[in-house]
């Protein structure tokens, strides 16, 4: 950086602002896009804090704010020229930057004034979100990517249609991968299921070693409240989830808590099938000499929901015919009429004597479900 006869104190302030704005925290932890526009907004945000501080000192003789403004925009201009922009382009961009600067300063000022006067942070938070995250609400959440994997073959190796259409979703957070080759001949269903799970692992090369990888079956939803400031203290984690059958609010107390979604860091993820099949809550109680059991397991209570067989009887029948538990694929269990009767009676599908109970749909359920009850009313009792 080159400064012309500027107060040394102001130079140091600006250098600190730039250094903070280049912190890896913003780009690795908060996943901000590392580009000129984002760095511009981070510099403006941190500069605003300095401007606000000196404004409230009420020192009319101080020229620090004006000096800081001059240094900052001189640096913006120099950067543009280093990037190869000519005089005309630089002039146009500088006008845009100055307009953006005053707009952001006005927004931050209003937000912080309300925050101080009424102890209401909402406007300031929304302003930061809009400017730093460019209004992308999803960036407030805690998931970098959703990975969805489908196979063109069911686990009995029969050709099937794909159910997910990524064109229905406007999100850069979705990674959709398709296993388009048949499974090896004479494989059992469990082995084919494992092959598909490891296919996922092969295709998440974008994940960093310290990234958390969560794995859920399609009917398992981790509780998003746990994902906020998530920290795994053990090698693996298990989400204990409430179990529901047939309807979103038909509670299965017999299989609750369900050991559902699993999590570990990418560096510890050697096999998704192993994490799903071998990481169990009971592992924590094995004797220390049982080296064959992974005991570094953390349990997360109130870990979400397992919505099992939220389907029409015909769809449940089709599912059972390709079920990995082949003992339930016979006519006795796959009969559409039998399935319909069991749903009406609110009893277990597999004749285990379990009867389910209706729960009131309240704020303990997923927010999306509560807000869209009309969309799912045929699956609510």
N, C-alpha and C positions, 0 to 999 in steps of 0.2 A: 504494500500500500504506500501511496505517496501523499504527503500532506504539505500544504503551503502555510507556514508560519501560524499554525494553529496551536492553541493552548494545549500543553502536554497532557493536562488532566483530561481534556476532552478526547484526545487521541487514545488514551488508555481506556476510557469508557467505551468508545466505539470498538476498539480491538476486542474488548471483553464481550460486547454484544455479538460480534461476528463469531467469536470462538464458541460462545454458548449456542448460537444458532446452527453451528456446524456439528454440534454434539451428536454422536452416534445414537444417543438415546432416542432422538426424534425419528431417525430413519430405520433403526433396527428394532427398537422396542415399540414405538408408536406407529411404525410402518408408514411414515409419511413418504410421499414421493420425493426423491432426491433430485430436484431440478431448480432452475433459477427462480421460478415463481414461488416455490415453497420457501426457499431461503430468503427471498425478499419479504415474504409475510412473517417469517420468524424474526427477522431483523426489525421490522416495523413494530411487531408486538413487544419485543424487549425494549426497543427504543421508547415506546409509549410509556413503559414503566418509569423510565428516567425522566421523560417529559412531565409525567404526572407528579413525580416526586419534587422536581424543582418548581413546578407551578404552585404546589402547596407550601413551598418554603416562602412564597410571596416576596422573593427578593428581586425587585424590579431592576436592580443594577446588574444582576447576573446575566451573562450572555451565553451560558453553557448550552441552553436548549437550542438557540439559533446556531451556535457553532457546531453542535452535534448534527443538526439538520444539514448544514453545509457540507460537513465531512462525509456524511452518509450518502448524500446524493452525488457528490463528487466521485465517491467510490462506485456507486451504481453506474455512472456514466463511463468510468474507466473500464469497468467489467464488460459493459456492452461493446466497447471498442475493441477490447481484447478478444471478444467472441467473434469479431469480424464485421460488425455493423458499421455502415458508413454514416456520414453526418446527418443526412435526411432521416434515415431510419432511427438513429440515436435520438434525434430531436422529438420524433413522434413518440417513441417509447418513454422518453423522460416525461413528456406531458401526461402520458397514461399513468406513470408511476406517481407523479405528484398528485394527480387527481385521486388515485387509489389511496395514497398516503393520508390525505386530508379526510377522505371518507372513512377510513379505518380508525383514525384517531378520534373522529367524532363518535363513531359507534362504541369504541372502547370507553371513551369518556362518559357517555350516557350510561353504559352498562355498569361501570364501577361506581358512578354516583348513586345509582339505584341500589347497588349492593351495599354501599355504606349507609345510605339513608334508611333503607327498609329491610336490610339484612336479607335481600333477595338476590341470589346469584344467577337466576335463570337467564336473564338477558345477556349478562356477561358471558356465561357459558355458551349460549347459543351463538353469540357473536364470534367467539374464538372458534367454535366448531365450523361456522360458515366460512371464516377467513382461512384458517389453517387447514381444515379438511375439505375446503371448497364445497361445503354444504352436503358432503357425503355422510348421511346419517349412519350408514353401515360401519363407518370407521370408528364410531363410538363403541361398537360392540367389541367382542373379545375373541372373535374367530377370524383368522387370516383367510382360510379357504375351507370350503365344503367339498369333499371328494366323494363323488357318487360313482359306483362301479356296477355295471350290468354285464351280463353274459348273453350272447345270442342263443345259448343252450341252457336248458335247465340242468339240474344236477344228476338227472338220469340220462343226460346227453340227447334229449329231444330238442329240436329247434323250437324256439319260442320268440315271441315278439318282444321288442324293447318297450318298456313302460315310461321311461323318462324322456322328455323332450326339452332339451336345454333352450330351445327357442321360446319356450313359455316363460323364461326367466331373464330379467335384465340385471345380471350381476356378474361382475368380474371375479367374484369370490368363488364361483363354482368351477370345479375341475371335474369334467365328465369323461370317464374312461370306459371303453367297451372291450370286453374279451370276446373276440369274434371267431376264435378257433374252437372246435369241439374238444371235449375232454378226452384223455386217453381211453382207449377201449378197455372194457372189463374193470374199470375203476369203480369202487363203491361210492356212494353218495357223499360220505364224509370226506373222502379224499378229494373229490371234485370241489366240495365246499372250501377245503383248505387251499386248493390251487387258485381259486378265485380270490381268496383273501391275500395270498402272497402276490398275486398279480397287482393288487392295490399297492403293496409295499414297493414293488418294482417301479411304480409310476409316481411316487411322491419324492422324487429326487430333488424337487425344489425346496424341501424342508431342510432347515438347518439343524445341526446336532443338538442344540439346546431347545429346539421347538418342541412343544407338547403335541403329541399325536393322540387324538381320541378316536376310539373305534366303537361304533354302535351298529347293531342290527337295524334294519329300516323301521322297526316298530318301537325303538327305544329313543327317548328324548332326554338328554342330560338337563338338569336344572340350570338355567343360565345364571342364576344368582351365585352359583358356586364358581362360575367361570370368571367372575369379577375378581381381579387381583389373585388369580389362581396360583397356587404354589403346591407342588407335590413334594412331600417330605421323604417319601420312600421311592423305591425304584419303579413300582407299579401302583396304580390306583384303581379302585372299583367303585362305581356309583350304585348305591343301593336305592332301588326304584320301586314306586308303588305299581302294582300289577292290576291291569284292567282287561276284561274280556268282553268281546262282542260289541260293547258300547263304551264310549269314552268315560262314562261315570258308573260303570258296573264293576264294582270292586271285588278283586280276588284276594281275599285275606290269606288264603292257603299258600300262595306263592309269593307273598309280600313279606319281607323285602326281596326283590328280585335283584340278583347280581347281574347288572346290565352293562352299561357302557364301561369301557376300560380306557386307561390312559397311561402313557409313559413318555419319556423324552425320546426323540428320534434316535439318539445315540445308543439307547438301550433296546430299541425295537429291532430284534433279529427275526421275528416271525409274528405276524398278526394272528395266525391261527393258534400259536402257542399262548399269546397273551389272552386270547379269548377262552381257550379251552383249559389251560393249565393254571392261570392266575385265579385263585379262589380265596374266599375269605377264610376258609378252614386251614389254609396253608399257614396262617399266622400261629396256629396252635400246635403244629408239629414240633417234635423234639428237635433240638439243635443239630443232632447228628443225621437228620433226614436231609442230606444234601441234595436229594432228588426233588425237593419241594422248594420253590421260590417263596421265601418268607418275608421279603422286603415289600410288603403290601400295605397300602393305606386305604382305609375305607371312608367313603363320603356318604354320610347319612342324608336323608332327604335329597337324594341324588337325581330325582326326575321321575319319569313315567315310562312304563312299558305298556303300550296299547296293543294288545294281542288280538289278532283276528277281528279287527274292526272292518268287517267285510260282509257282503251279502252271502247267504248260504251257498250259492253256486260258486262263489269265489273261494270260500273256505274249502269246499270240496276239491276244487282244482288244486289248491295249495297243498292239501294233505296227500294228494296222489303223487306229488313230487317231493314230499317231505323227507328230510334226512332221517327222521325216525320212521323207518319203513314199517314198523309194527303197527302204525296207525294209518297205513295207506290202503287197507282192505275196505270192502264194501260196507261193513258194519259202521265204520267211522266216516266214510266219505259219502254216504247216502245224503242227498240234499234234504230229503224229508226229515231224516233223523237229526241232522244239524239244525234245521228250522225249529223242531220241537225242543231241542236242548237250549236254544237261544231263548225261546218263549218261556221256558221253565227256569231260566237263569242258572243252569247247571253245567258242570264240567263236560267238556267235549269227549273226554277219554274214560268216562265211567269210573271216576275215582271218588265219587260220593261228595264232591265239592259243590256248594251252592253259593252263588254270588249275591252281593247286596248293592242296592242303589245308593250312590252318594250324591249330595247336592253339589251342583257345579258352582264352585266358588273360587276365590282368589288363590287357592292352593293348586289350581290347575294351570296349564300353560296360558299365558296372556292371549295368544293368538286364538286359541280355542274359545276363550271367554268372549272375545270381541267379535267372533264370527260364528256364533251359535246357530244362526239361521242356515249357514252353509252346511252344517253338519247335523241338523236336527234329526235326521233319520237314524243317527248313531248316538243319540242322547236320550236317556229315559228319565 
